[in-house]
């Protein structure tokens, strides 16, 4: 564990993102404790998962659009100021050897920066633009992620097939055994099955609550749909 907790000690008056329910809950609840090497942030669209993980990445020193702490580029500054107000509780005497912030929506820009820096050899030896979106994500995890690293991932399933998600779980487990820590925002019921992970779900009112795999909304809804797809579709289309 490199980061043990995330706090928001003060909330600036008004405006985005400080008026988001999840941000107010983070402040009111005394923060978010990270007790296991893998923390999974779950919740519906608009719940604030991506805003929160982006802010943690910025507070940890990563580039807001993604990449390592050494990346320093901006295609368009859209990040919120939340990261400037977060306090990260770090484990004494522990510092990651490496790390990466993967933001699915801006990974194209990161791949372009990697080409411009001439460091593609660290990402499998081929330009990530010459790989499919999913292949480039897995190349990143396979070739760039390493032991004793801190990895913040925002919806990595956006580019991955079912097989790709399973491959990513296997790589995460391997890196955790090698001393790495992950914080992942995800909708994927597959990624939510990461072994020995803590699942923190953001509720409709912005509350942050730890849930089991079976309790996670994405898992429950997916199971309901797969149990009888036609019944679910009839219900949706008739209402």
C-alpha positions as CSV (number, residue, x, y, z in Angstrom):
1,X,0.0,0.0,0.0
2,X,1.3,3.4,-1.0
3,X,-1.8,5.4,-0.4
4,X,-3.9,4.6,2.7
5,X,-6.6,7.2,2.4
6,X,-8.0,10.2,0.6
7,X,-9.4,13.2,2.5
8,X,-11.1,16.5,1.6
9,X,-10.6,18.6,4.7
10,X,-12.2,21.8,3.4
11,X,-14.8,22.4,0.7
12,X,-14.6,25.6,-1.3
13,X,-17.8,27.5,-1.6
14,X,-20.1,26.5,-4.5
15,X,-19.5,25.4,-8.0
16,X,-18.3,22.2,-9.8
17,X,-17.1,19.8,-8.6
18,X,-17.5,20.8,-4.9
19,X,-21.3,20.7,-5.2
20,X,-21.3,17.1,-6.4
21,X,-22.9,14.8,-3.8
22,X,-20.0,12.4,-3.8
23,X,-17.5,15.2,-3.1
24,X,-19.7,16.4,-0.2
25,X,-19.9,12.9,1.1
26,X,-16.1,12.5,0.9
27,X,-15.8,15.6,3.1
28,X,-18.6,14.8,5.5
29,X,-17.5,11.1,5.9
30,X,-13.9,11.9,6.8
31,X,-12.5,10.6,3.5
32,X,-12.0,7.3,1.8
33,X,-9.9,4.6,3.4
34,X,-7.9,2.4,1.1
35,X,-7.4,-0.8,3.0
36,X,-6.4,-3.3,0.3
37,X,-4.1,-3.2,-2.7
38,X,-7.0,-3.0,-5.1
39,X,-9.8,-0.5,-4.5
40,X,-12.7,-0.5,-7.1
41,X,-15.0,2.5,-7.4
42,X,-18.4,1.6,-8.7
43,X,-21.5,3.6,-9.4
44,X,-23.9,4.8,-12.1
45,X,-23.1,7.3,-14.9
46,X,-22.7,10.7,-13.4
47,X,-22.0,9.4,-9.9
48,X,-18.6,11.0,-9.8
49,X,-16.3,8.0,-10.1
50,X,-14.2,9.5,-12.9
51,X,-14.0,13.0,-11.2
52,X,-12.8,11.3,-8.0
53,X,-10.2,9.1,-9.6
54,X,-8.9,12.0,-11.7
55,X,-8.5,14.1,-8.6
56,X,-6.7,11.3,-6.8
57,X,-4.3,11.0,-9.8
58,X,-3.6,14.7,-9.9
59,X,-3.1,14.8,-6.1
60,X,-0.6,11.9,-6.5
61,X,1.4,13.9,-9.1
62,X,0.1,12.3,-12.4
63,X,-0.6,14.2,-15.5
64,X,-4.4,15.0,-15.6
65,X,-4.9,13.5,-19.1
66,X,-3.0,10.3,-18.2
67,X,0.5,8.9,-18.3
68,X,3.2,8.8,-15.7
69,X,4.3,11.5,-13.2
70,X,6.9,12.5,-15.8
71,X,4.3,13.3,-18.5
72,X,3.6,17.0,-18.8
73,X,1.2,17.8,-21.7
74,X,-2.3,19.1,-22.1
75,X,-4.5,18.8,-25.1
76,X,-7.3,20.6,-23.5
77,X,-7.5,21.3,-19.8
78,X,-10.8,19.9,-18.6
79,X,-9.8,18.5,-15.2
80,X,-11.6,19.7,-12.1
81,X,-9.7,21.6,-9.3
82,X,-10.7,18.8,-6.8
83,X,-7.2,17.3,-6.9
84,X,-5.6,20.5,-5.6
85,X,-7.7,20.2,-2.4
86,X,-7.3,16.5,-1.6
87,X,-4.9,15.2,1.0
88,X,-3.5,11.7,0.4
89,X,-2.5,9.6,3.4
90,X,0.7,7.8,2.4
91,X,2.2,4.8,4.0
92,X,5.4,5.8,5.9
93,X,8.6,4.8,4.2
94,X,6.8,3.5,1.1
95,X,7.2,5.2,-2.3
96,X,6.1,3.6,-5.6
97,X,8.9,2.8,-8.0
98,X,6.7,3.5,-10.9
99,X,3.1,4.3,-11.8
100,X,0.5,5.3,-14.4
101,X,-2.8,7.0,-14.7
102,X,-5.0,5.4,-17.4
103,X,-7.9,7.6,-18.5
104,X,-9.8,5.8,-21.2
105,X,-11.3,8.9,-22.8
106,X,-7.9,10.6,-23.4
107,X,-5.7,7.6,-24.0
108,X,-5.3,8.5,-27.7
109,X,-3.6,11.7,-26.6
110,X,-1.3,9.7,-24.3
111,X,-0.4,7.3,-27.1
112,X,0.5,10.3,-29.3
113,X,2.7,11.7,-26.5
114,X,4.4,8.4,-26.2
115,X,5.2,8.4,-29.9
116,X,6.5,12.0,-29.7
117,X,8.7,11.2,-26.7
118,X,10.1,8.2,-28.6
119,X,9.5,5.8,-25.7
120,X,7.3,3.2,-27.4
121,X,9.9,0.5,-26.6
122,X,8.6,0.6,-23.0
123,X,5.1,-0.1,-24.3
124,X,5.8,-3.2,-26.3
125,X,8.0,-1.8,-29.0
126,X,5.2,-0.8,-31.4
127,X,3.3,2.5,-31.6
128,X,0.1,2.1,-29.6
129,X,-1.6,3.8,-32.5
130,X,-0.8,0.8,-34.6
131,X,-2.6,-1.5,-32.2
132,X,-6.4,-1.7,-31.6
133,X,-7.7,0.3,-28.7
134,X,-8.0,-2.9,-26.6
135,X,-4.7,-4.2,-27.6
136,X,-3.0,-0.9,-26.7
137,X,-4.6,-1.1,-23.2
138,X,-3.3,-4.6,-22.6
139,X,0.2,-3.6,-24.1
140,X,0.3,-0.9,-21.5
141,X,-0.6,-3.2,-18.6
142,X,1.8,-6.0,-19.9
143,X,4.8,-4.0,-20.8
144,X,4.7,-0.7,-19.0
145,X,3.1,-1.6,-15.6
146,X,5.7,-3.1,-13.3
147,X,6.3,-4.2,-9.7
148,X,5.9,-1.9,-6.8
149,X,3.8,0.6,-8.8
150,X,0.8,2.8,-8.2
151,X,-1.8,2.5,-10.9
152,X,-5.0,4.6,-11.2
153,X,-7.4,3.3,-13.9
154,X,-10.5,5.1,-15.1
155,X,-12.9,2.7,-16.8
156,X,-10.3,0.5,-18.5
157,X,-13.1,-1.8,-19.7
158,X,-14.1,0.9,-22.3
159,X,-11.7,-0.7,-24.8
160,X,-11.7,-4.3,-23.6
161,X,-13.6,-7.4,-24.7
162,X,-14.6,-10.0,-22.1
163,X,-11.4,-11.8,-22.8
164,X,-9.5,-8.5,-22.4
165,X,-11.1,-7.8,-19.1
166,X,-10.1,-11.3,-17.9
167,X,-6.6,-10.8,-19.1
168,X,-6.4,-7.5,-17.2
169,X,-7.6,-9.1,-14.0
170,X,-4.8,-11.7,-14.3
171,X,-2.2,-9.0,-14.8
172,X,-3.6,-7.0,-11.9
173,X,-3.3,-10.0,-9.6
174,X,0.2,-10.6,-10.8
175,X,1.3,-7.0,-10.1
176,X,-0.4,-7.0,-6.7
177,X,1.7,-10.1,-5.8
178,X,4.7,-8.0,-6.8
179,X,3.8,-5.1,-4.4
180,X,1.6,-2.9,-6.6
181,X,-1.5,-0.9,-5.7
182,X,-4.5,-0.2,-7.9
183,X,-7.5,2.2,-7.6
184,X,-9.9,1.5,-10.5
185,X,-13.2,3.2,-11.5
186,X,-15.3,0.7,-13.4
187,X,-18.8,-0.3,-14.5
188,X,-17.6,-3.8,-15.4
189,X,-19.0,-6.7,-13.4
190,X,-16.0,-8.7,-14.6
191,X,-13.4,-6.2,-13.2
192,X,-15.4,-5.9,-10.0
193,X,-14.5,-9.6,-9.4
194,X,-10.8,-8.7,-8.9
195,X,-9.5,-11.0,-6.1
196,X,-9.3,-9.6,-2.6
197,X,-10.4,-6.1,-3.7
198,X,-12.5,-3.6,-1.8
199,X,-15.5,-2.4,-3.8
200,X,-16.7,1.1,-2.9
201,X,-20.0,2.0,-4.5
202,X,-21.2,5.6,-4.9
203,X,-24.9,5.6,-4.2
204,X,-27.7,7.8,-5.8
205,X,-27.1,10.4,-3.0
206,X,-23.4,10.4,-3.4
207,X,-22.7,8.3,-0.4
208,X,-19.5,6.1,-0.4
209,X,-20.2,2.6,0.9
210,X,-18.3,-0.6,0.9
211,X,-20.3,-3.5,-0.8
212,X,-19.7,-7.1,-1.6
213,X,-19.4,-8.3,-5.1
214,X,-22.9,-9.7,-5.1
215,X,-24.3,-6.4,-3.7
216,X,-22.7,-4.2,-6.4
217,X,-25.5,-2.8,-8.6
218,X,-23.6,-3.5,-11.9
219,X,-23.3,-7.2,-10.9
220,X,-26.9,-7.5,-9.7
221,X,-28.4,-5.9,-12.9
222,X,-26.1,-7.9,-15.2
223,X,-27.2,-11.1,-13.5
224,X,-30.9,-10.1,-13.8
225,X,-30.5,-9.4,-17.5
226,X,-28.5,-12.6,-18.3
227,X,-31.0,-14.8,-16.4
228,X,-33.8,-13.8,-18.8
229,X,-32.8,-11.2,-21.5
230,X,-36.2,-11.3,-23.3
231,X,-38.1,-10.6,-20.1
232,X,-35.9,-7.6,-19.3
233,X,-36.2,-6.3,-22.9
234,X,-40.0,-6.6,-22.8
235,X,-40.1,-4.7,-19.6
236,X,-37.8,-1.9,-21.0
237,X,-39.6,-1.6,-24.3
238,X,-43.1,-1.7,-22.8
239,X,-42.4,1.0,-20.3
